[in-house]
């Protein structure tokens, strides 16, 4: 199931869906090197989500997915699933991303809620965004958070307010809210 047309955003959605709190590993977790002074950046991004199902790619699927495939084929194979609005602020040393989403009925039924709220805060330096605090709430039931302490090289995970685990961190972390923006201020290939 594809959720977005942008390749970077599609990767973030897949990671958010499959990776629990939506974290992936990046560059080594060495201290962030100071970068040349840059003017603060603020942008607002709006994403229209759509679901596209290709029934030929997966002949054996759960009953719920088969029902969605049948409905989707009646609608031409693609249907609007919702929207996500991001507010991104990046300064010379820190970033904040606030994301809010509203799912339409079909996606809300699959995900168990019609709202998404994410917040990512972290450090900027050496050409990287390094997530330090990430939280995500889907509907009113599922609340996830991760706090990363690079000096202790640990990531502490929370679910619905309770700590679930602490892991060692050997790399900088990019969360699902920051993934689409990792290219900002990077040199062109």
C-alpha positions in Angstrom: 0.0 0.0 0.0 1.4 3.4 -1.0 0.5 6.3 1.1 2.2 9.3 -0.5 3.5 10.3 -3.9 6.8 11.8 -2.7 9.5 9.1 -2.4 11.0 10.6 0.8 7.6 10.9 2.5 6.6 7.3 1.4 9.7 6.0 3.1 8.9 7.9 6.3 5.3 6.5 6.3 6.6 3.0 5.8 9.1 3.4 8.6 6.5 5.0 10.9 4.1 2.1 10.2 6.7 -0.7 10.5 9.2 0.7 13.0 6.9 1.3 16.0 8.0 4.8 17.0 9.3 5.5 13.5 13.1 5.6 14.2 15.9 4.7 11.8 19.6 4.8 12.2 21.8 7.3 10.4 25.4 8.6 10.7 27.6 7.7 13.7 26.5 9.5 16.9 29.7 11.5 17.2 29.2 15.1 18.6 27.7 17.4 15.9 30.4 19.5 14.3 29.7 23.3 14.1 28.6 24.5 10.7 28.9 27.8 9.0 26.3 30.3 10.3 23.0 29.9 8.5 19.8 32.0 8.6 16.9 30.4 10.4 14.5 28.5 8.1 10.8 28.1 8.5 8.6 26.3 6.1 5.1 24.8 6.0 4.4 21.7 4.0 1.1 20.2 3.1 0.8 16.5 1.9 -2.3 15.0 0.3 -2.3 11.3 1.1 -3.7 8.7 -1.2 -3.9 4.9 -1.1 -3.2 2.9 -4.2 -3.7 -0.9 -4.2 -2.3 -3.1 -6.9 -4.1 -6.4 -6.4 -1.7 -8.2 -8.7 1.3 -7.6 -6.4 -0.1 -9.6 -3.4 -2.5 -12.4 -4.1 -2.5 -13.7 -0.5 -3.6 -11.0 2.0 -5.6 -10.7 5.2 -9.4 -10.5 4.9 -9.4 -6.8 5.9 -6.9 -6.0 3.1 -8.9 -8.0 0.5 -12.0 -6.1 1.4 -10.1 -2.8 1.0 -8.8 -4.0 -2.4 -12.3 -4.8 -3.5 -13.6 -1.4 -2.5 -10.5 0.3 -4.1 -11.1 -1.5 -7.4 -14.6 0.0 -7.5 -13.1 3.5 -7.0 -10.5 3.1 -9.7 -7.7 1.8 -7.6 -6.8 5.0 -5.8 -8.6 7.0 -3.2 -7.8 10.1 -1.1 -6.8 9.0 2.4 -6.2 12.2 4.3 -3.8 15.1 4.8 -0.7 16.0 6.8 0.5 19.5 7.6 4.1 20.1 8.8 5.6 23.2 10.3 9.4 23.0 10.2 11.7 25.4 11.9 15.5 25.1 11.6 18.0 27.3 13.2 21.8 27.1 13.2 21.8 24.6 16.1 18.3 23.2 16.5 15.2 22.1 14.7 11.5 21.6 15.5 8.9 19.9 13.4 5.3 19.8 14.3 3.1 17.6 12.2 -0.7 17.1 12.3 -2.7 14.8 10.1 -6.3 13.9 9.5 -7.2 10.6 8.0 -10.3 10.0 5.9 -12.6 7.2 6.8 -10.9 4.3 4.9 -7.5 5.1 6.4 -8.9 5.9 9.9 -10.6 2.4 9.9 -7.3 0.7 9.1 -5.2 2.7 11.5 -7.7 2.8 14.4 -8.0 6.6 14.6 -8.5 9.6 12.4 -5.8 12.0 13.8 -2.0 12.1 13.9 0.1 14.5 15.9 3.9 14.3 15.8 6.6 16.5 17.2 10.3 16.2 16.6 13.0 18.3 18.2 16.7 17.9 17.8 20.1 19.3 17.1 21.5 20.6 13.8 25.1 20.5 12.9 27.6 19.1 10.5 24.9 18.8 7.8 22.7 16.6 10.0 19.4 16.7 11.8 19.8 14.5 14.9 16.5 13.7 16.7 16.6 14.2 20.4 12.9 14.1 21.3 10.1 12.5 19.2 6.5 12.0 20.1 3.5 10.7 18.1 -0.1 10.3 18.9 -2.5 8.4 16.7 -6.1 9.1 17.6 -6.6 9.1 21.4 -5.3 5.6 22.1 -1.7 5.3 20.9 1.0 7.6 22.2 4.6 6.9 21.5 7.7 8.9 22.4 11.5 8.5 22.2 14.1 10.6 24.0 17.6 10.3 22.8 20.6 11.3 24.9 23.7 11.3 22.7 26.1 12.0 25.6 24.9 8.8 27.3 24.4 7.1 23.9 20.9 5.9 24.8 17.4 6.1 23.4 14.5 5.7 25.9 11.2 4.6 24.4 7.7 5.3 25.9 4.2 4.1 25.1 1.2 5.7 26.5 3.3 7.5 29.1 5.1 4.4 30.4 8.8 3.6 29.7 9.0 0.4 27.6 12.8 0.1 27.0 16.2 1.8 26.8 18.5 1.0 23.9 22.1 1.8 23.1 22.5 4.4 20.4 25.6 4.3 18.2 24.3 6.5 15.4 22.4 9.7 14.9 18.7 9.1 14.7 16.2 10.4 12.2 12.6 10.0 13.2 9.5 9.7 10.9 8.7 13.4 11.3 12.2 14.6 10.3 12.9 12.1 7.5 11.3 14.1 4.7 13.5 17.1 5.6 16.9 15.5 5.9 17.8 17.0 2.5 17.4 20.6 3.7 20.6 22.6 3.5 22.4 19.7 1.9 24.6 20.3 -1.2 23.1 19.2 -4.5 24.3 15.8 -5.8 
